Amino acid sequence: MIRAMRWRFDPLSLVWALALFVVLVLLATVGARWGWLRSFFGDVLAVVWVYFVFRTFIAARVLPLALAAFGVGLAVELGQYLASNWHLHIANRALRIVLGSTADWWDVLAYAIGFAAVLAAEALRAGLRAARPPASARRWSMPVR
């Protein structure tokens, strides 16, 4: 699995990562009073965003990248849990908003939904790509008279 990964640059994944980043920033700022939508949906989108950041620079199969993005979410949640048990506090407000400050099992569920959404979206994209006719069949041709 590790040998199948290599460095590359995918501009389309970068566009998706930037678009999702804008949505996440809007959720964190404008949607600060939206309660569960901001927190739960933001956590779902965070895993999808991390997946596209990884996909921008790493050429690998979908499952390893999606698992790595899910693992980042779990690592953040573990960090929140350990910080609360050790009574640590992040002084920087922006970093506290990004990383969160309270460990919650609902966050883990949101990360799992984000992981599943990545797998479903990539499977749908692969299915659509496979159903598309080859380029030679899509060319416009003049009707024969």
Backbone as numpy.savetxt, mean C-alpha at the origin, in Angstrom:
# Nx Ny Nz CAx CAy CAz Cx Cy Cz
13.11 -17.01 -3.35 12.28 -15.82 -3.35 13.16 -14.57 -3.35
14.20 -14.54 -2.54 15.05 -13.37 -2.46 15.78 -13.15 -3.79
16.22 -14.24 -4.42 16.95 -14.09 -5.67 16.10 -13.49 -6.77
14.77 -13.61 -6.66 13.89 -13.10 -7.70 13.72 -11.59 -7.61
14.17 -10.98 -6.51 14.04 -9.53 -6.35 15.24 -8.83 -6.96
14.99 -7.71 -7.62 16.08 -6.91 -8.16 15.65 -5.44 -8.17
16.62 -4.56 -8.20 16.33 -3.13 -8.21 15.86 -2.71 -9.58
14.91 -1.79 -9.60 14.42 -1.22 -10.85 13.66 0.05 -10.50
13.24 0.78 -11.52 12.40 1.95 -11.29 11.15 1.80 -12.14
9.98 1.85 -11.50 8.70 1.73 -12.19 7.94 3.05 -12.02
7.90 3.88 -13.06 7.26 5.20 -12.92 5.76 5.12 -12.63
5.06 4.12 -13.15 3.63 4.01 -12.88 3.37 3.72 -11.39
4.19 2.88 -10.79 4.05 2.62 -9.36 4.36 3.87 -8.55
5.31 4.67 -9.02 5.60 5.93 -8.34 4.40 6.87 -8.38
3.72 6.92 -9.52 2.52 7.76 -9.64 1.46 7.30 -8.65
1.25 5.98 -8.56 0.28 5.45 -7.61 0.70 5.76 -6.17
1.99 5.61 -5.87 2.48 5.89 -4.52 2.27 7.37 -4.17
2.55 8.26 -5.10 2.36 9.69 -4.84 0.88 10.03 -4.67
0.02 9.45 -5.49 -1.42 9.71 -5.37 -1.95 9.21 -4.03
-1.53 8.02 -3.62 -1.97 7.50 -2.33 -1.40 8.32 -1.18
-0.18 8.84 -1.34 0.40 9.69 -0.31 -0.43 10.96 -0.12
-0.87 11.54 -1.22 -1.72 12.74 -1.14 -3.03 12.41 -0.41
-3.63 11.27 -0.73 -4.87 10.86 -0.06 -4.61 10.66 1.43
-3.50 10.02 1.79 -3.18 9.79 3.20 -2.94 11.11 3.94
-2.28 12.05 3.29 -2.06 13.37 3.92 -3.39 14.08 4.11
-4.27 14.00 3.11 -5.59 14.62 3.26 -6.39 13.96 4.38
-6.31 12.65 4.49 -6.99 11.96 5.59 -6.45 12.39 6.95
-5.12 12.60 7.02 -4.50 12.96 8.29 -4.77 14.41 8.67
-5.01 15.26 7.70 -5.20 16.69 7.99 -6.67 17.08 7.91
-7.23 17.06 6.73 -8.63 17.46 6.54 -9.57 16.47 7.23
-9.23 15.19 7.16 -10.10 14.17 7.73 -9.80 13.85 9.18
-9.09 14.73 9.87 -8.70 14.47 11.26 -9.91 14.27 12.17
-11.05 14.81 11.82 -12.24 14.68 12.64 -13.21 13.61 12.12
-12.75 12.79 11.19 -13.62 11.78 10.60 -13.59 10.45 11.34
-12.97 10.42 12.48 -12.99 9.26 13.35 -12.48 7.99 12.70
-13.33 6.95 12.72 -12.91 5.62 12.25 -12.52 5.63 10.78
-13.16 6.48 9.96 -12.82 6.51 8.54 -11.36 6.91 8.35
-10.95 7.94 9.09 -9.57 8.39 9.00 -8.62 7.32 9.50
-8.91 6.76 10.65 -7.96 5.82 11.25 -7.99 4.46 10.55
-9.15 3.85 10.39 -9.22 2.51 9.81 -8.89 2.52 8.33
-9.57 3.37 7.56 -9.32 3.42 6.12 -7.91 3.92 5.84
-7.42 4.82 6.68 -6.04 5.30 6.53 -5.04 4.17 6.70
-5.30 3.27 7.66 -4.41 2.13 7.86 -4.48 1.15 6.70
-5.66 0.96 6.14 -5.80 0.11 4.94 -4.97 0.70 3.80
-5.15 2.00 3.58 -4.42 2.65 2.49 -2.92 2.71 2.75
-2.52 2.76 4.02 -1.09 2.82 4.34 -0.36 1.57 3.84
-0.97 0.41 3.99 -0.35 -0.82 3.51 -0.28 -0.82 1.98
-1.32 -0.34 1.34 -1.32 -0.26 -0.13 -0.23 0.72 -0.58
-0.10 1.84 0.13 0.92 2.84 -0.20 2.32 2.25 -0.07
2.59 1.56 1.04 3.91 0.95 1.24 4.19 -0.07 0.12
3.16 -0.82 -0.27 3.33 -1.77 -1.37 3.78 -1.06 -2.65
3.14 0.07 -2.98 3.51 0.78 -4.21 4.88 1.45 -4.08
5.25 1.88 -2.89 6.60 2.41 -2.70 7.62 1.31 -2.95
7.39 0.13 -2.39 8.29 -1.00 -2.65 8.32 -1.34 -4.13
7.14 -1.39 -4.75 7.05 -1.78 -6.16 7.72 -0.76 -7.09
7.82 0.48 -6.63 8.50 1.51 -7.43 9.97 1.15 -7.63
10.59 0.56 -6.61 12.03 0.35 -6.66 12.47 -1.11 -6.67
11.55 -2.04 -6.45 11.92 -3.45 -6.37 11.07 -4.25 -7.36
11.73 -4.98 -8.24 11.03 -5.87 -9.16 10.93 -7.23 -8.48
9.72 -7.61 -8.12 9.49 -8.89 -7.47 8.04 -9.29 -7.71
7.72 -10.52 -7.34 6.33 -10.96 -7.46 5.47 -10.19 -6.48
4.17 -10.25 -6.70 3.21 -9.49 -5.90 3.21 -9.94 -4.44
3.16 -11.25 -4.22 3.02 -11.76 -2.85 4.15 -11.34 -1.92
5.43 -11.46 -2.32 6.49 -11.02 -1.40 6.43 -9.52 -1.09
6.12 -8.70 -2.08 6.03 -7.26 -1.83 4.84 -6.93 -0.94
3.70 -7.59 -1.18 2.52 -7.36 -0.35 2.77 -7.82 1.08
3.43 -8.95 1.24 3.77 -9.43 2.59 4.74 -8.47 3.29
5.69 -7.92 2.54 6.61 -6.94 3.14 5.86 -5.69 3.59
4.90 -5.22 2.78 4.12 -4.05 3.17 3.28 -4.35 4.40
2.67 -5.53 4.45 1.91 -5.95 5.63 2.83 -6.03 6.85
4.04 -6.54 6.64 5.02 -6.63 7.72 5.41 -5.27 8.27
5.50 -4.26 7.39 5.79 -2.90 7.86 4.67 -2.42 8.78
3.43 -2.66 8.38 2.30 -2.28 9.23 2.34 -2.97 10.57
2.64 -4.27 10.56 2.74 -5.01 11.82 3.89 -4.51 12.67
5.01 -4.14 12.05 6.15 -3.61 12.80 5.79 -2.27 13.46
5.05 -1.43 12.74 4.60 -0.16 13.33 3.70 -0.43 14.52
2.81 -1.39 14.38 1.89 -1.72 15.48 2.65 -2.29 16.68
3.63 -3.13 16.42 4.45 -3.66 17.49 5.21 -2.53 18.19
5.72 -1.59 17.40 6.41 -0.43 17.98 5.48 0.39 18.87
4.25 0.56 18.45 3.28 1.28 19.27 3.02 0.55 20.58
2.89 -0.76 20.50 2.63 -1.56 21.70 3.81 -1.47 22.67
5.03 -1.63 22.14 6.21 -1.57 23.01 6.40 -0.17 23.59
6.14 0.85 22.80 6.28 2.22 23.30 5.30 2.49 24.43
4.08 1.98 24.32 3.11 2.21 25.39 3.48 1.42 26.65
4.01 0.23 26.48 4.43 -0.56 27.64 5.65 0.02 28.33
6.54 0.63 27.57 7.75 1.20 28.13 7.58 2.69 28.42
6.36 3.22 28.23 6.02 4.62 28.50 6.90 5.59 27.71
7.11 5.25 26.45 7.85 6.14 25.56 6.85 7.04 24.84
7.28 8.24 24.50 6.41 9.21 23.84 7.16 9.86 22.69
6.55 9.91 21.53 7.15 10.57 20.37 6.85 12.06 20.49
7.89 12.87 20.58 7.70 14.30 20.79 7.21 15.02 19.53
7.66 14.59 18.36 7.30 15.24 17.11 5.85 14.90 16.76
5.00 15.94 16.65 3.57 15.73 16.41 3.30 15.06 15.06
4.00 15.50 14.01 3.79 14.92 12.68 4.17 13.44 12.67
5.29 13.10 13.30 5.71 11.71 13.36 4.74 10.88 14.19
4.20 11.48 15.24 3.22 10.78 16.08 1.94 10.50 15.28
1.56 11.42 14.39 0.37 11.20 13.54 0.65 10.10 12.53
1.83 10.12 11.94 2.17 9.12 10.92 2.29 7.73 11.53
3.01 7.61 12.61 3.25 6.30 13.22 2.15 5.87 14.16
1.37 6.82 14.66 0.33 6.48 15.62 0.92 6.38 17.01
0.05 6.30 17.97 0.55 6.25 19.35 -0.12 5.17 20.18
-1.14 4.52 19.64 -1.88 3.51 20.40 -1.98 2.22 19.60
-1.52 1.14 20.20 -1.64 -0.17 19.55 -3.09 -0.63 19.63
-3.59 -1.19 18.54 -4.99 -1.60 18.49 -5.12 -2.79 17.53
-5.90 -3.80 17.91 -6.12 -4.95 17.03 -6.89 -4.56 15.78
-7.68 -3.51 15.83 -8.40 -3.05 14.64 -7.41 -2.57 13.58
-6.28 -2.01 14.01 -5.25 -1.60 13.07 -4.68 -2.81 12.33
-4.47 -3.89 13.06 -3.96 -5.11 12.44 -4.96 -5.63 11.41
-6.25 -5.57 11.74 -7.28 -5.96 10.78 -7.24 -5.06 9.55
-7.06 -3.76 9.76 -6.98 -2.83 8.63 -5.77 -3.15 7.75
-4.64 -3.48 8.37 -3.46 -3.85 7.58 -3.72 -5.12 6.78
-4.42 -6.07 7.39 -4.74 -7.31 6.68 -5.68 -7.04 5.50
-6.63 -6.13 5.69 -7.53 -5.76 4.59 -6.75 -5.07 3.48
-5.80 -4.21 3.85 -4.94 -3.58 2.84 -4.13 -4.60 2.07
-3.59 -5.59 2.78 -2.85 -6.69 2.15 -3.75 -7.44 1.16
-4.97 -7.78 1.60 -5.91 -8.50 0.74 -6.32 -7.64 -0.46
-6.46 -6.33 -0.25 -6.84 -5.42 -1.34 -5.74 -5.38 -2.40
-4.49 -5.37 -1.97 -3.37 -5.39 -2.92 -3.42 -6.68 -3.74
-3.59 -7.81 -3.07 -3.63 -9.10 -3.79 -4.81 -9.14 -4.77
-5.98 -8.65 -4.33 -7.16 -8.67 -5.20 -6.98 -7.74 -6.39
-6.46 -6.54 -6.16 -6.28 -5.58 -7.25 -5.25 -6.09 -8.26
-4.17 -6.68 -7.76 -3.15 -7.20 -8.68 -3.66 -8.41 -9.45
-4.47 -9.26 -8.81 -5.06 -10.40 -9.51 -6.02 -9.93 -10.59
-6.81 -8.91 -10.28 -7.72 -8.33 -11.27 -6.96 -7.73 -12.44
-5.88 -7.02 -12.13 -5.07 -6.41 -13.19 -4.43 -7.47 -14.06
-3.94 -8.54 -13.45 -3.33 -9.63 -14.23 -4.39 -10.32 -15.09
-5.59 -10.49 -14.55 -6.67 -11.11 -15.32 -7.08 -10.27 -16.51
-7.15 -8.96 -16.30 -7.49 -8.07 -17.41 -6.40 -8.06 -18.46
-5.16 -8.11 -18.03 -4.05 -8.12 -18.97 -4.06 -9.42 -19.79
-4.39 -10.53 -19.16 -4.42 -11.82 -19.86 -5.58 -11.89 -20.84
-6.68 -11.21 -20.54 -7.86 -11.24 -21.41 -7.73 -10.31 -22.61
-6.78 -9.39 -22.54 -6.60 -8.45 -23.64 -5.99 -9.16 -24.84
-6.50 -8.89 -26.06 -5.91 -9.53 -27.24 -4.49 -9.03 -27.48
-3.66 -9.81 -28.15 -2.29 -9.37 -28.42 -2.27 -8.11 -29.27
-1.15 -7.41 -29.23 -1.03 -6.13 -29.93 -1.28 -6.28 -31.42
-0.88 -7.38 -32.01 -1.07 -7.57 -33.45 -2.56 -7.65 -33.80
-3.37 -8.15 -32.90 -4.82 -8.26 -33.17 -5.54 -6.94 -32.92
-4.91 -6.01 -32.20 -5.57 -4.75 -31.89 -5.33 -3.67 -32.94
-4.45 -3.92 -33.88 -4.14 -2.90 -34.88 -5.35 -2.65 -35.76
-5.47 -1.42 -36.12 -6.58 -1.04 -37.03 -6.22 -1.52 -38.43
-7.17 -2.07 -39.08 -6.92 -2.51 -40.45 -8.09 -2.04 -41.32
-7.78 -1.86 -42.55 -8.78 -1.44 -43.51 -9.64 -2.65 -43.88
-10.96 -2.47 -43.97 -11.79 -3.59 -44.36 -11.50 -4.00 -45.81
-11.59 -5.27 -46.07 -11.36 -5.79 -47.43 -12.66 -5.69 -48.19
-12.59 -5.12 -49.44 -13.80 -4.97 -50.26 -13.73 -5.80 -51.47
